Every structure is written in C-alpha cells, then in structure tokens.
Amino acid sequence: MFIDSAKITIKAGDGGNGKVSFHREKFVASGGPDGGDGGRGGNIVFQVDDNLSTLADFRYKRKYVAKNGEDGMQKRCYGRKADDLIIRVPRGTLLKDAATGRIVADLSTNEPQTIAKGGRGGWGNTHFATATRQTPRFAKAGMPGESMELSMELKLLADVGLVGYPNVGKSTLVSVVSEAKPTIANYHFTTITPVLGVVRMGEGKSFVIADIPGLIEGAGEGAGLGHQFLRHVERCRMLVHIVDIAGSEGRDPKQDFLTINAELKKFNSDLAERPMIVAGNKCDLATDEQIEDFKNYVEGLGYEFFPIMAAIRYQVDPLLNKISEMLSKLPPVRQFEPDPAPLVSAEEIGLNEVKVTKEDGVFVVEGEWLIPVINSVNFDDYESLQYFQRVLINSGVIEALRDAGVEEGDTVSIYDIEFDFME
C-alpha cells in the first residue's frame, strides 16, 4: 500500500533528577553534599532511509517517545544521558507542525535532523551549597523534553513529472525508458501509485522520471486519485505533459491539455510556471492533419511538441534528449526551507503563568511550570522550604494570591501541597 501522509506525536525524553546525597567516608567528618546532576533526556532525530518508500509504518505506530535521562547519583556522579530515538523516513518526507502548519524540516538529504530536544538534567544538591547553607537537602528536578504533533507528507524527489489523463501512455513511457515496471493495461486508473524510474543518458548522466497517476478534471478538488498525488509534482524540476493525440477515447486532445493544466494551477499556482514540454502519444492512431493541428496549437501557446509512440519507443529518444538538455539548465530538485519558530515571550508561552481559583475556601494554584519545582523540594527540610518560598515570591505566585484576595491564615493548595498563607 502506498501511504504518503501520516500524523504522529513525538516526545523527547525528560532530564534526570538531581540527587540529594552527602559524602560518607571513614575518618572524614562533615563530608558535605555530593549529589550528582541528572542526565539529559534523549532527542527525537529523523533520518532518511532509502530502503523506505512509503509512510505506511506511521499509520500503525503514531506515538514516539525517547527515553528519559538517568537520575544523578552520590559521589557527584552524573546520571547517564539517554540515547536519541532515531526515526527513519523515506527521502522527500516533509514534517509540519500539525497545529500551525509550520514547516519543521524537509528530509531530502542524508543529514540527520533533531526535531525535539531532550530535557536538561536537574542539579544535584552540590549546586545549592553556600557558606550559610552547607547541608542542602533538596535538588532540582530534570526539565521535560520537547513534544509536538507532526503531520508528515511524502513528496517524491523526481526531476521530471509525467502528467496527463489516465490511459494516455504515461506508464508505458516510463517502462520503455527506465527499468521501472509499472502495471500497464487498457483501462483507466491502472496506475494507482506514483512510479519512479531512472533514465540513463550515457556515462554519468541520468535523471529520475515520475509517473503521476490519476489526474482528471476536478483532481484539484479531490476527484479521481489525482488529489492524493498532486503533492508529488511540486518537487519536479520540469513536467512532460502526455496527451492522447488521436483522441482514441472520444476526448478532444486540446481540451485534455487545457483541463490538466488548469488542475495543476488550482493545486499550486507555481506549477503553472514550471517548464513543460508536450508529448503527443498514440500518433499511429492519429491522422497527419490531427498531429499538425495539435502541434500548431501547443506551439502557439509556447510549448515544444514531440509526437511519439511510447509502446514501440518511436521518436522517444528526441524527447529524452530535450529533457536532458533542459534539466542541465534548471535548478536542482526543490527543497522546502523550514519556517522559523515563532518568537514568543515567557508570558506568551506561560513560563511563569499561574491560575488562582477559590474552591470551598481553599485557594488553588495551578501552573505546569510549578510541577518540577515541587518535585525538587524536600518539604521536611527548612532550607528547602526557604528555597521554595523564594521561588513563589520571585515568580509572582504570592502576588497572584494577594490579587485573588488571600488573607493570612487562609489555606493554599499547589498540586496537593497545602499550607497556611503567612505574611
């Protein structure tokens, strides 16, 4: 099954927590804190794999989570950094932020790309020792890894895209100019997946040709199969429009030509500007007058015309030579530039944002950033409580409580941690 789109969720690993530990050694009094830092969480890395040709695997597994970093250990030993999670995708895969549509990465080269970074490891209690606080009994929790929902699109990498109505000979042409073996039969929509073939033009010269199936009138709005595969035309450096010049199925070749061009333009206006040449197939079934009339028509529109009989490779070589000549002057296969991540302030991303509500006389404080702070506090230790109090003051939580009307003696709850408010 050819699958060229999918949606997945990725989550980089969380950083390991810092360690609360004190040096213990015979004949060494008051060894002091020696808790190590936590290890960094694993990154999510995407890597091109040319052994893959579809996104089918991502229809069955939709969530990818990297491992967390190890917690710090005693004797100032750092926790181990988690291994990166490598996700292999076919060449030409485009990653987008599912929420905003922002292009995150274009996997068209062999360079691995880190899409979600693992969280930093937390500090051990060694970092919190000062001249006045020599036995800190708290450490810092690791930071959470990045996560996001991605939409994936496979846009095949081909130099030349063959477009045209079904059953005009696109697959036949691919089969005679390359080693690709598409299914060929005398009925519409025989080809239901894009087919790539390598055309070799001599020593060190070749190009990739793609048969784009299913284009009919209305393809841009979803008719036929074309709407599924039009995305693959976007990367092509040039197009070859194949027309049944004999009108063997009762259609007008001129109208076919205009219809397919209109569908390409509807899907992406840039495709209307893509270099194109026209191949009139099945010329053995057409009269000389039909061939001459269609040739004059397309040349009048500014396109070069090549009459061919793909099945017996008649006049196919002049067409290939022209394609090779044009490709030598065209820029390389298009790569999509990632969109920059939006620049937002700490307030916009809710870094220190808190929500204070009053429920049954209790002031409830909520804010996701508070969770790792709470996890790092030892509530049985006075110095650790002082650290927690300073965080609440400096981050504006105390001010938010006052704005909500808290008074001395009222109960405050922060994620199941309850205490009486004291001025």
MISE-482716 format. One record per residue: x, y, z of N, C-alpha, C, O, CB in turn. Coordinates in steps of 0.02 Angstrom, whole numbers, plus 50000, padded with zeros to 5 digits. Glycine has a CB too. Layout:
% residues N
XYZXYZXYZXYZXYZ...
END
This chain:
% residues 423
500424994150000500005000050000500445006250000500915006750039499535000050061500285011049956500685017149954500355022349999499805024749985500745019949880500695024050053500445029050101500925034950100501525034150112500385026050174500665040950084501115046650079500925052350127501145058050118501115049350008500515050850178500365055750229500215052150294499945046550294499775060350208500385055250350500265052250415500315057850468500565063250454500765046450430500075056250527500115061050583500355057150644500085051950661499415064550597500885059750676501165056350734501285061450791501295067550780501825052750715501385058850851501565062850909502265060750932502395054850939501045062150967502695065650943503375064050967503485067351035503225072751049503905066450916503885064051076504035066751143504765064951159504945059151166503545063851198505175070151165505865069051185505895067151259505425068451296506295075351172506445064051279506505061651348506585067351398506865072551382507085057051353506335066151458506425071051513507125070351542507425064951541505895070051568507375075751568508025075551602507975071851668507445072051701508285082551614508505068551688508505065151752508525070051810508765075651803509095060351757508285067851867508275072251926508955072451960509345067651958507745069751976509105078251991509705078752031509655074552094509105072952117509845086052048510225072852122510245068452180510375072352244510785076952246510795063052171510025070452297510165073052364510585067752400510345062352416509505074652404511215069452413511675064652443512215068352481512385074052464511985059852390512495065052532513035068052572513615063052577513525057052584512795070052642514205065852573514815061752572514905058052638514885061052692515435066152557514995051652633515105047452692515755043552682515815039452636514495042552704516225044852727516875041452722517175040952792517135045652831517345045152672517485035452804517795034352870518335039552882518745040852839518085027252876518325042352941518815047352964518725054152929519135058652937519515044852952518185054952890518045061452859517395064052888516855061552872518005060852780517455069152930516865071952962516555077252917516905081052884517035074953031515895077452916515525082652879515775083152807516015088352784515595089552914515715077552771515955077252702515595082052655515865083852602515885070352676515015084252674514665089052632514245085752577514285079752567515155093852602513855089852542513415087052489513835084452430514335087452411512925092452464513615078752403513965076152344513475073152293513655068552256514485070852366512855075652292512355073252244512525075452173512665081252161511665075752264512505070752127512655072252057512055074752018511485074252040512935066052023512195077451958511665080051914511345074451874511655069251861511955085451867510725075551855510375070751812510625071151740510895076251719509625071851814510515065851702510725065651632510195068851587509605069051604510865058451610510415071151528509945074151480509515068751449509745063151437510335078051425508885070451435508435065851402508615064951329508965069051299507715068351408508385059451299508545057951229508185062651181507605064451193508365050851213508515064451126508205068551074507805064051026507895058051024508755072351034507345067250989507005063850934507345066050870507335071950853506225065550933507645061350834508035062750774507725059150714507575053250718508775060750784507635062750660507385059750598507965058650550508395062950542506835064250565507955052850517508495050850472508195047950408507755043650411508975045850506508455050150350508225047450286508475040350278509045038750292508485051850228508025035950254508195029050240507945027350170507335027150159507885024050294508395026250124508205025050054507905018050044507675016549989508795025850009507895013850096507555007450091506805008150103506435003350092507855002550141506585014050124505875015250135505595019250077505925023650049505755019050202504985017750058504675021350002503985024150018503705027849978504625016849942503705022450076503055025050096503075026650171503555025250206502485019950081502525029750194502445031350265501975026450299501665028050350502185038550273501925020450271501435015550297501555013850370501075012950408501465009150255502185013450391502335011650461502025016550510501855014650566503085011250472501945022750490501705027950536500945027950540500665031850579501955034750514500605023850501499885023050508499725018350566499155018350591499585020350444500205014350588500075009350639500405011150705500165009250758500315002550617500955014650703501265017150764501275024750759501595027550715501985014250773500925027950805500815035150800501145039150856501145045250855500075036550799501435035750905501745039350961502455036950970502585030950975501335038451026502915041750972503635040150978503905044051038503885050251039504025041950913504165040451087504405043551149505125041351162505275035351164503955041551209505575046151170506265044651185506345043051260505915044751300506735050551165506885039851277507005038051347507215044051388507505048851363507535032551352507055043751453507255049051499507975048251520508255042651519506795049151562508285053751540508965053351567508955050151636508455050351671509275060351571509515047251655509555044051721509635049451775509905054851764510145039051724509385047751834509455052351891510185052651913510575047951902509015050051950510365058351944511045058951971511175053952027510705051052055511155066051996511795052952043511985048052094512445051252146512665056952137512325041752062512585047552199513025050252251513745050452225513905047952172512985045952315514165053552265514875054552248514955058852185515415057952146515215047752238514485063552176514495068252120514465064852052514695067752002515115072652124514195058952049514155055351985513545057751946512985057951971514115047751997513665059451884513125061751840512705055751817512955050251808513415065551779512065057051807511635052051777511815051251703512065055851671510895053851785511675045451676511855044151606511365047651559510755047851570511855036551592511655050451506511245053651455510865048251416511165043051398511685057951407510235049351402509835044351365510025044351291510215049551264509085045851374509965038651260510095038151188509545041751149508965041951169510145030751167509745044551092509255047751048508805042451016509015036751004509605051950992508185044351003507725039950967507765041750893507585047350874506985040550994507985037150851508065038350779507435035850744507245030050749508695034650751507105040350708506505038650669506705038950595506915044250571505905043450684506645033450560506855033050490506255034150444505715031350454507185026150475506365038350394505825040250348506085039950276506685040250265505555047250365505625039350227505855039450157506115046350137505895051450164505285037350111506565046450089506825052850065506265056950033505855054349995507405051650013506255063350050505735067750024505165069050073504675072450056505455064849962505225066450135504705067450185504735074550212505265077050231504775062350242504155077750215504085084550241503735084150308503205081250314503695089150191504045087250359503745087350426503455094150440503775099350429504275085650480502825094250463502485100550480502195100150550501995094750573501935102050428502175105850583501825106350647501085105450634500785109550598501975113150684500785100350662500085098850648499615104350670499085105250642499885092350681499815108150721499385113350748499385119750706498875122950698499585115050819499975121450678500035127850643500175127150569500105131950531500585131950675500385121150547500575120350477501275122750461501475122650403500085123950433501655124850511502335127350501502785121550478502775116150508502615130550566503185122750426503655117650402504225117150453504575121950468503935119450331504305111150480504815109950531505465107450499506015109550518504565104850582505405102950450506005100250417505815096950352505265094450343506365095150463506295097050305506235093550242506775088150240507365089650234506295098550180506565081850245507045076250247507215074150176506955069050151506755070250289507645078050144507845076550075508585075050069508815072850016507665082250030508965076150122509685074850121509845069350172509415067250210510095081250136510475067150172510685061850218510825064550288510955060550334511295058450192510795071050297510955074050362510395072550412509825074450399511065081650355510535069350470510015068350521509795074950550510205079550557510275063650577509165075450568508895081750593508555080550660508115076350666508405084850543508775084350710508465083950777507845088350778507885094350769508975086150832507275085250790506635088850788506395090650858506105096050868506105084550753506505086350908506315087850977506905086351022507195080951020505685083650999507085091251064507675090551107507475087951176506955089751204508045097251114507905083551202507795080851269507885086151322508245091051312508255075051281507565085151379507615089951434508285089651469508615084451470507065088651485508495095351496509135095551534509055091751600508515091551630509355102951547509605088951622509595085551687509575090651744509835096151738510205081051694509265088551799509225092951858509875093151896510285088551891508665090751903509965098351935510565099051975510525094952039509995094552071510695106451993511085091952058511125088652122511195093852178511295099752165511705083652124511145091452240511165096352296511855099652304511925104352342510975092852360512355097152268513015100252270512975107552248513325111852275513505096452226512555109052199512505115752171512195120752220512275126852212512085115652107511845118252271511475122752315511835124052381511565127152426510785119952329512445121652386512835122852447513125129852446513415131952396513405117552455513045133452501513335140152508513675140552576513655135852615512785145752501513975146252590514325147152655513835146752713514015144652767514695153852657513215148752700512725148652755512255142652750511895141152798512315155052754512255139252693511825133252685512285127552663512365126252604511245134552633512575124252713513095119352698512815112252690513175107752667513605119352753512185111152707511895104452700511215104852665510705103352695511805101052770511205106952602510565107352566510265100452556510585095952530510665110852497509635099752578509295093252573508775093252516508245090152522508955091452640508945096752464508495096852406508925097252343509505099352344507985102952409508625095152288508965095352223508455097652171507865098552187509265088252204508685098652111508255101252058508025095452013508415091151994508615106652016507375095551997507115090451953507335091651880507495097351862506335090151957507355086351840507525087151770506975090851732506395090751752507655080351738507175094051677506695097651636506345092851587506655088051564507055103451597505715094151572505365089751524505635090651454505865096051435504605091251525505615085251415505825085551345505295088751302504705089151320505985078551319505505091151243505035094351197504565089151168504745083351158505415098051142503955091351153503465086851122503055090851071502965096851079503005083551175502805087451021502385090650972502035085350930502235079550927502795095450927501505087550897501155083250849501375085250779501365091150761500375083750857501575080350740501835081650673501375078750620501125073150628502545078850666501265082450567500965079550507501525078250457501965082450448500405084350477501515072450425502045070350381501765069750310501235066750299502355063650404502135072450262501945071850192502555069450152503105072150159501675078650164502445064450112502975062050068502895065350000502395064249966502975054350063503395069249980503395072449914503985069449876504565071249889503445080349919503845065149829504375061449795504875066049762504705071349736504075056749743505505063849763506045067649732506145065049660506415059649650506705066949772505915068949612505985067049542506155073249501505925078749516505335063649515506565072349449506745077949406506175079649359506045085449345507375076249365505825074549335505315075449283504665072149307504675066449329505535072549215504115075749301503465073049317503055072049253502985076749214503085077449366502785066049243502355064649187501625065849208501385062749255502445057349160501285070449174500595071949191500165070849129500405070849073500525079249217499525069849141499065068749087498485064449110498505061649165499415065549027497975063849068497395059749084497585052449093498115050349068496855060549029497165048549128497295041249131497285038149062496925040249017496785037849177497695032849054497705028648994497955032348932497755030748876497005026048982498385037448942498675040848883499375038248868499665040048817498695048448895499655033948912500305030948898500865033148944501455032048927500495032548829500715036049001501255038249047501645032249072502265032249071500955042149106501295027149096501635021249123502025017649069502575015049081501135016449155501745017449008502095014148953502755017648939503275014448928501665014148890502745024348939503365028148927503885026648981504465025648965503215035648924503675026649045504135025149099504435018249090505035017349102503775025549168504035013349069504285006549063504795005749007505235001449012503705001749051504755009748954505215008848898505845013148904506345011748870504865010548833505835018148948506435022448955506825020849018507375023449027506235029748954506545016749063506885015049126506765007749142506435004249104506635019549184507045005549198506944998649219506344997849265506214992349289507564996249255505965003149276505355002749315504844998349279504814998449217505065009749330504444994749316503954990249287503254991649315502984987749354504144982849300502954997249294502274998749317501774994049285501894991249232502095006049302501194993349318500654989449289500354993149229500184998949235500114987949342500284989749173500034992849112499434988749087499484982649078500594993349057498874992249076498274988849049497844994049015497935000049026497884985149105497374991748975496964996348936496334998248974495774997048950496784993148869496415001149033495845003949069496095009449114496685009949130495474998349111495625013749135495815019549174496055017549244495835012449272495225024449179496495021649272496745020849340497095014049350497055011149404496175021649391497425011649297497835005749305498385007149356498525003049400498135003449237498695012949349499215015049396498885018749454498565023949444499755019649361498955016049514498635019149572499145021649623498955024049677498165014249606499785021049607500315023949649500825027249604500935024849548500645018549695501155032549627501695035549586502245030549573502425026649617501975041849622502525030749513503055026149494503665030149474503625034749433502835021449436504235028549504504865031949488505305027449444505335021349455505245033849553505625030449395506105026849354506715031049340506665037149333505775024649289507295027949336507915031449321508075030749247508135025149222508505028749365508135036349212508285036349140509035037749133509275043049154507865041649101509395033049104510125033849096510275036349026510055033448976510495027149111510655041849023510795045148959511515044448939511765048448899510605052448964511865039548965512565038748949512985039149011512725039249067512785044048900513635039249003514105039149058514015045049105514115050849085514815039049032513815043649167513755048849218513155053549210513115058449246514365052849218512705052049163512125056449153511485052349161511385047149128512155059749083511045054749204510405051449215509925056349247510135061549272510485045049259509295054749246508795058649282508235054149304508145048649278508535064549238507845056449353507295052549381506645055149353506505061149353507295052849459506235050449328505595052149299505045049049341505115043449366505555049749225504495052649351503945050349394503295050349355503105055349324503885054649457502945044749358502275044149329501775046149384501695042549433502125036849302501455051949375500965054349424500275052049403500005054449353500995062249431499965047249439499345044249415498725048249433498735052649476499275037249443498185046549398497515048449421497295055449408496805057649439497465047249490497615059349365497395066249353496805066349305496845063849249497975070549325496255069249328495665070349286495385077149303495635080549348495135064749295494875079249268494555085549284494275085349355493935080649374493995087249233494425090549394494205090849463494695087749512494545087249571493555087449470495295085649488495785082549533495985087249589496105085049645496405080349494496035093749573496225098549624495745098949682495925100949738496295105349593495095097049669494595097049722494465090149751494045089249794493935099949696494845085149726494775078449755494485073249709494395067549731494365078849815494335074849647494055069749602494605064849581495185066649575493745073149540494395058549570494865053449548495385052049602495245052649661495215055549484495985050249580496535048949626497045054549627497495054649669496885042449607496965059349581497475064449572497605068649633498165070749646497295068849516497065069949673497165074249731497635071149781497955074649821496495075649765497695064349780498145060949826498875061749805499325061249847497975053649831498995062949740499675062649715499935069149685500505069549664499715057349664499505074349683499735080749655500325083649695500735087249667499155085749654500355081949760500905084549800501585082349774502095085749784500835082349873501595076549739502235074049714502495077949654503085077349637502175066749696502055081849622502275085849565502665091949588503055094749550501665087949523502555094049651502825100349675503585100649673503875106049663502595101649745503925094949681504655094949682504955094449612505545095949603504905089349725504565092249563504835090949496505135097249466504845102649470504295087949451505705096449434506045102049403505695104149338505715110049319506775100449388505385099449305505015100849243504475095649235504475090449268505495101049181504005097049190503445092549178503435090449104503615094349060502775095849197503225084449092503085082049024502345080349022502105075749056503535075849005501975084048982501255083048977501125078248919501255079848861500885089948966500855072248935500715067248884499975067448865499535067248909500915060148908499845067948800499165068548775499025062948725499455061348684499045075548743498435060048729498205055348678498005059448616497445061948611497595050848703498495060248571498395064748515497855062348466497585066248427499055065748479497715055848467497215053148422496505053848449496025052748413497355045848408496445055648513495775056148543495425049448540494825049048526495355061348508495795044048554495535037248545494965035548592494605030748580496095032348554494875039348645494335038048692493775043148684493345043848728494585038148763493775046648628493235051248614493315058148645492855062248642492595048348638493895059548675494015066148704494415070448655494755067848610494385065648772494365077048663494735081748622495425082748653495465084948710494355088448615495975081248617496655082148645496785089248670497105090148722497175080348594496535094248635496635101148657496295102448724496585105548768496365106148604495685099948731495325100848793495655097148850495695099648906494595098548786495905090948836496285087248887496875091248912496995091748972496525080548858497235094248865497835098148882497655104048927497985105248977498185100648818497135107648909496925113448949496665111249017496805114549068496385117348912496295105749020496005103549083496535101649134496505103849191495545097549071497025097649113497545095449159497955101449183498125101849242498005090149127498125106049138498505112049157498115116149208498395118949255498665116349096497455116549199497035120349246497035117049315497045120549366496315120949220497035110349317497035106849382497705107949418497715108749479496905099349371498245107849380498895109149411498915116049441499175116949496499455108349359498645120949405498655127849429498215128649491498385132449537498415132649374497645125149492497205125549550497555122849613497485125649667496555121649538497925117449604498255114349661498825118749687498895119749747498525107449643499225121349642499785125649661499945130149602500145127749549500415121349682499855136649610499945141349555500655141149528500775142949470499775148349578501145139049570501835138749546501925133549491502365134249448502305136949605501495128349491501555123249440501405125849370501655123149321501095117449456501015131249366500865134149300501485137349270501525138149209500315139449307501985138949312502605142049288503155136949278503705138749256502835147449336503025130649294503535125449289503685123949215503215123449176503315118949326504325123349195504485121649125504115115249103504095110349141505245120849116503835115349044503445109749020503555108648945503615113448907502695110749034503585102348924503555100548854502985095648844502755092448892504235097548829502745095148783502145091148769502335085348724502675086148673501585095548736502095079348743502205073348703501525070848679501085069348719502575067748743501445070348613500825067748584500885060348572501175058248522500645071448518500605056248617500665048948611500115046148566499625049548550500635045748681500215039848546499745036248502499665039748435499125039848406499055035648537500215042548410500175046048346500055041248288499885043448233500805050048334500155034648300500005029848247499255029248235499035027048181500285022948264498855031248284498125031048276497835037648251497245038148237497795029248343498275042748246498035049448225498205050648152498665047548124498355054948270497825055048121497965057048052498505062448053498635065648104497325059648016498815063447995499315068747990499015075548006499345079848035499625068847920498385076447986498045082847999497955083848075498055089448099497365083147963497775078648111497695079248184498355081048217498385085248261497415072648213498885077648196499545078948226499765086148212499995089648257500065074048199499685088348149499905095048130499485100348166499745105448187499855096048055498835099148172498395103948205498565104748279498595110248305497665101748198498685099048314498855099348385499545102448395499645106148442498815092448416500005100748350500675103648355500645111148350500945114648391501135100748301500285113748301500225121048293499895124148354500055129748374499815122648230499415120448383499055123148441499515124048501499535129448530498465118548460499895118748520500315119248580500925123748569501145127148615500545112248602501185123648507501755128048493501525135348494501915139848511502075126348426500895136548476500625143348481500565145648553500565151748566499955143648447500515140848600500495142548671501195143048702501265144548761500075137348708501715141648661502395142348685502725135948709503245136248740502415147148740502425130048694502705123748716503015119948657502785120548600502165119448750503555116248671503835111848619503445105348616503205102848667504585110448633503365102548555502945096748545503345091048515503745091948469502345098548500503225084848541503565078848516503045073448504502755070848552504125076448566502915071548441502465065848428502835059348441503395058448417502205066048355502545054648478502875048348496502385042548492501775043548491503175048848567502655036548490502285030348501502665026648557503135023048543502215025948435502445027748619502825025248676502895017648675503415015048695502505027448741502385014148653502385006848658502955003748617503224998548637501725004048633503155006948561503705004148520504305008848520504765008048480503465003148447504305013648568504855018348577504995022648515505565024748504505485014548597504485023848475504565027948414504645035348433504225038248468503955027048367505195038448411505335045548422505385047348496505285053148515504805049848388505525042348538505595043748610506275046848625506325051048670505495037248651506795044848590507465047348604507515054948596507825058248638507965043948559507235057948542507255065348538506915068648598507135073948621506915067648474506385065548623506055068248683506525067948744506585072848781505405064348698506865062248753507325061548810507915066348804508135069148854507575054348815508165067248744508725071848734508525079048752508915082748782508975071548662507915080848734507675087548751507595088348827507775093548855507015089048716507335083148859507265083448932507945084248965508025088449009506915077048959508435080348943509105080748972509415087648961509735090349006509555075348942509305090448902509565097048887509255102348933509615106648959509445098948814508595101948944508265106848986508475106149059508575111149094507505106148981508545099949082508735098849152509435101549167509565103849223508715091449169509875101449118510555104049129510555111549143511045114149169510985102549068510015114949126509975122149136509515124149194509455130049210509745125549072509185119149224508695120649277509015119749346509485115949354508075116149269508755123249396508995122349465508845115349490508425111849461508685127549512509185113149544509075106349570508375105349597507975110149602509585104849625508215099149615507565097449642507415101949702507845103049745507525089949662506815104349705506625109149757506655106049827506425100449838505935111949744506945109949873506915108149943506545113749980506645119649967507635106949973506125111750027505725116450065506125118950125506385114950164505055113350087506175125550132506535128450188506095128250251505505130250247506755135750173506355125950307505965126050369505765133150388506155137850380506355122750427505155133850413504935140450437505235141550506505265136850547504155140850439505455147650521505735148950588505205148250641504625149850631506035155950591505415145750698504945145050754504735152050777505155156550779505275141150813504105152950793503875159550814504225161850878504315157950925503115159550825504405168250879504715171050938504175173450986503775177850969505195176950919504155170551046503655172451095503995173951161504535171351175503115166851103503675177951200503955179751266503785174351317503385169851303503675186551290504105174851375503975170051428503235170151449502955165051466504425171451488502935176251447502235176751467501785173251417501295170051435502035184051473501965173751350501555170751299501565163151302501055159851288501775173051230502135160251320502165152951324501985150451394502015144451407502875150451304501805155051438501575153051504502125150451549501995146151591501045147951498502745153151542503305150651581503185151451656503305146851695503945154151561502945157351675502805158651746502055160051756501865163351805503225164451772501655157751711500935159151716500615154651769500755148651771500585158051648500195157551810499835153751861499095155651859498905161151840500135154951931498695150851879497965151951884497765150651956497895145351984497565147251835497435155651987497225155152056496465155152059496145159852034497525160952100496175149952088495455149452097495305147852170495735145252206495145144052050494695149552191494495148152260493955142852260493425143852230494245154652297494095137152292493625131652294493515129452366493975127152400493885125652251492905130252391492725128452460493185131652510493395128352558492735120852468493345138052500493765141652547494505140552539494905143352576493575139952615494715136252490495425134852479495645138252415495305137752364495555127052475496215141752417496495145052358496925139952320497455137752345496915151452378496695138052261497035132952221497475136352168497225140352128496525128052188498125134652168498605137552121498785132252069498965126552086499245140152157498735134052004498915129451951499395132751902499335138651887498285127051913499885128951879500385131351830500865125551817501205123251863500765137751856500905123351755501295117351740502025118051760502345113151779501255115751667502295124151756502995125251773503135123951846503715122851866503215132251754502605123951889502705122851960502825115451977503105113952029502095125351998502615110951932502665103851948503385101651959503525098552010502355099651892503865103151912504555101051927504855104751986505295102052020504995102351866504615110752001504865114352060504665110552123505075109552168504595121552062504035108552126503785104852185504155098252192504325096152248503025103652179504285095052135504635088552138505345089152165505635084352190504655085352070505625095152160506325096052182506375098152255506935098552281506655101252139505815099352288505825102052357505735096452408505305092152401505275107352366506145096752458506075092252516505695096152570505985100452603506775089752543505055094652579504635098552624504755097052697504455100152741503905097352608505195092252710505385090852780506015094652800506245094152857505495083352790506295098452753506915102052766506785109552766506485112152719507455100152714507005113052817506865120252824507185124252767506865128652739507125122852892507815122852750508165126652698507825125452630507795130052589508905124652695507585119352619507235117952557506585121852553506395124252500507105110552551506235122452609505625126452611505765133752598505365137152565505275125552679506325136252623506515143252610506635144252535506445149352507507145145152650506955139352503507065139752431506395139952393506315143952347507485133652406505925135752414505265135552382504905142252391504565144652346504845129852411504975145152450504645151552464504925157052419504545161152394504735153452538505585157052409505885162152365505645161352293505525166252258506655161652368505565154952271505305153852203504605156752196504455159952146505295146252186504175155652246503485158252244503475165852243503055168852209503085155652303503925168952279503945176252281504205179052215503905183552186504385178752340504775176352192505105179152132504705177852068504745181752021505795176152124504305172452067503925170852007503245174252004502895173851954503835163452001503045177552059502415181152059501825177252085501255179652082502265183451991501945171152112501385167152137501075170552199500465170752205501625160052155501495173052244501235176352304500815182552285500285183752314501815178352351501065186252236500695192252214500015190252183499515193652194501105196352163500015184752145499395182352115498895180152169498295181252162499525176452068499145177152223498705175252278498405181352312497815181452329499085171052329498815186552321498565192652352498025195852308497525198352333499135197652365498145195752242497655198652196496995194752199496465197652186497925198552125497035188352215496435184252219496075185052286495535182252296496605176952208496375188852333496045190252396496255185852454495895185452503495325189652387496825182452448497045178252503497225182452564497475188052557497645173952482497085179852623497245183252686497635178452731497625172352720496605185752721497965181352780498365177252825497945171952859497405173352885498715181652878498205165752857497845160152887497435156152837497225150652853497405162652941497315158952777496945155152726497355149252701497975149352702496745159652667497005143952679497335137952654497485138752579497045140652540496915131652667498105137152560498315137452490498505130352469498855126852506498915142452480498275128252409498435121652383498785122352316498535125452270497785117352376499385119352311499765119252248499905111952232500365108952259500435123452253499505109052187499575102052167499635097452227500125093852235500195101352122499115097552270499045093252329499525094952385499525091652437499165086052309499925100152377500335102652433499945108452464499845113652433501055104952409499725107552527499335112752561499725115952618500095112652654498675109652587499635122552624499945126152680499525132152696499115134352655500685128152663499625134952755499275141052776499675147152752500285147452760499175141152853499315151852724499645157852699499855162252757499455163752801499185161752651500505164352757500755168652811501095174652778501495173752732501255164852857500945180552802501265186652777501985187252805502345192052790500845193052795
END
